[in-house]
């Protein structure tokens, strides 16, 4: 009986570890229309992203987003742009996001300018596309 219980506990721990490794499984990317998602925080700051082409990203598999951070304890208006624009594949995005957020949007001017610069790279074919995770692709 004890061996069976230990095996069940071990199996449950492995499933829990898998769920932690892929936290976006329970959250549908397209079920949250605002496109604002939290990222893993650091000891000093909260991080999130804003997807600017949620509908088009579903069709193309490439999402265009900006990455925002706020130091813990700072007022809500004091934010940093960790990436004004990032192009990322859906699989990499799903590995990155944690949970949907209802607020956190910012004015899109800095994103739009950076997005236009990205579009002009490689003779108008666009620049790099992140294949790993948002955090690994930050400048």
C-alpha positions as CSV (number, residue, x, y, z in Angstrom):
1,X,0.0,0.0,0.0
2,X,2.8,2.4,0.9
3,X,4.6,1.7,-2.4
4,X,1.4,2.4,-4.4
5,X,0.9,5.7,-2.4
6,X,4.5,6.8,-3.1
7,X,4.1,6.0,-6.8
8,X,0.9,8.1,-6.9
9,X,2.6,11.0,-5.1
10,X,5.5,10.8,-7.5
11,X,3.2,10.8,-10.5
12,X,1.2,13.8,-9.1
13,X,4.4,15.7,-8.5
14,X,5.5,15.1,-12.1
15,X,2.2,16.3,-13.5
16,X,2.4,19.4,-11.3
17,X,5.9,20.1,-12.6
18,X,4.7,19.8,-16.2
19,X,1.9,22.3,-15.5
20,X,4.4,24.7,-14.1
21,X,6.6,24.3,-17.1
22,X,3.7,25.1,-19.5
23,X,1.6,27.6,-17.6
24,X,-0.3,28.8,-20.7
25,X,-2.0,25.5,-21.2
26,X,-5.0,26.5,-19.2
27,X,-5.4,29.9,-20.7
28,X,-6.5,30.3,-24.4
29,X,-4.4,32.9,-26.1
30,X,-7.3,34.0,-28.2
31,X,-9.9,33.7,-25.4
32,X,-8.5,36.9,-23.9
33,X,-9.3,39.7,-26.4
34,X,-7.3,42.5,-24.7
35,X,-4.0,40.7,-25.6
36,X,-2.4,41.7,-22.3
37,X,-0.5,38.9,-20.5
38,X,1.7,38.6,-17.5
39,X,5.3,37.3,-17.8
40,X,7.4,35.8,-15.2
41,X,8.3,38.5,-12.7
42,X,11.8,39.2,-11.3
43,X,12.6,40.1,-7.7
44,X,12.7,43.8,-8.7
45,X,9.9,44.1,-11.3
46,X,6.6,42.9,-12.7
47,X,6.6,42.2,-16.4
48,X,3.8,41.9,-19.0
49,X,3.3,42.1,-22.7
50,X,0.7,43.6,-25.0
51,X,-0.1,41.8,-28.3
52,X,-0.9,44.3,-31.0
53,X,-2.0,41.9,-33.7
54,X,-4.0,39.1,-32.0
55,X,-6.3,38.4,-34.9
56,X,-3.6,38.5,-37.6
57,X,-1.2,36.6,-35.4
58,X,-3.6,33.6,-35.3
59,X,-3.5,33.5,-39.1
60,X,0.2,34.1,-39.7
61,X,1.6,32.4,-36.6
62,X,3.7,35.6,-35.9
63,X,2.6,38.0,-33.1
64,X,3.8,41.6,-32.7
65,X,4.0,42.8,-29.2
66,X,5.7,45.1,-26.7
67,X,7.1,44.2,-23.4
68,X,6.5,46.4,-20.4
69,X,7.8,46.4,-16.8
70,X,7.3,48.2,-13.6
71,X,9.6,48.1,-10.6
72,X,7.9,46.8,-7.5
73,X,6.7,49.7,-5.3
74,X,6.7,52.2,-8.2
75,X,3.5,54.1,-9.1
76,X,1.4,52.5,-11.8
77,X,2.2,55.2,-14.3
78,X,6.0,54.7,-14.0
79,X,6.7,51.9,-16.5
80,X,9.6,50.8,-18.7
81,X,9.6,49.5,-22.2
82,X,11.8,46.4,-22.1
83,X,11.0,45.9,-25.8
84,X,9.1,48.5,-27.8
85,X,8.5,45.8,-30.5
86,X,9.1,42.1,-30.7
87,X,8.0,39.7,-33.4
88,X,7.5,36.2,-31.9
89,X,6.2,32.8,-33.1
90,X,3.1,31.5,-31.4
91,X,4.9,28.5,-29.7
92,X,7.5,30.8,-28.2
93,X,4.7,33.2,-27.0
94,X,2.8,30.4,-25.4
95,X,6.0,29.3,-23.5
96,X,6.3,32.9,-22.2
97,X,2.9,34.0,-21.0
98,X,1.6,33.3,-17.5
99,X,-1.9,34.6,-17.1
100,X,-4.2,37.1,-18.8
101,X,-4.5,40.6,-17.4
102,X,-7.4,43.1,-17.7
103,X,-5.3,46.2,-17.5
104,X,-1.8,47.3,-18.4
105,X,-2.2,48.8,-21.8
106,X,-0.1,51.8,-22.8
107,X,-0.2,54.3,-25.6
108,X,0.9,52.5,-28.8
109,X,3.1,55.2,-30.3
110,X,6.5,53.7,-29.3
111,X,5.3,50.3,-30.4
112,X,4.1,51.6,-33.8
113,X,7.4,53.4,-34.5
114,X,9.5,50.3,-33.6
115,X,7.2,48.0,-35.6
116,X,7.7,50.2,-38.7
117,X,11.4,50.0,-38.2
118,X,11.2,46.2,-38.0
119,X,9.1,46.0,-41.2
120,X,11.7,47.9,-43.1
121,X,14.6,45.5,-42.2
122,X,15.8,43.0,-44.7
123,X,14.8,45.2,-47.6
124,X,11.2,45.3,-46.4
125,X,10.8,41.6,-45.5
126,X,10.9,42.3,-41.8
127,X,13.4,41.7,-39.1
128,X,14.1,38.9,-36.6
129,X,11.3,36.7,-35.2
130,X,11.7,35.3,-31.7
131,X,11.7,31.4,-31.6
132,X,12.5,30.8,-27.9
133,X,10.8,32.9,-25.2
134,X,10.0,36.6,-24.7
135,X,12.6,36.9,-21.9
136,X,15.3,35.2,-24.0
137,X,14.6,37.5,-26.9
138,X,14.7,40.8,-24.9
139,X,17.5,43.1,-26.1
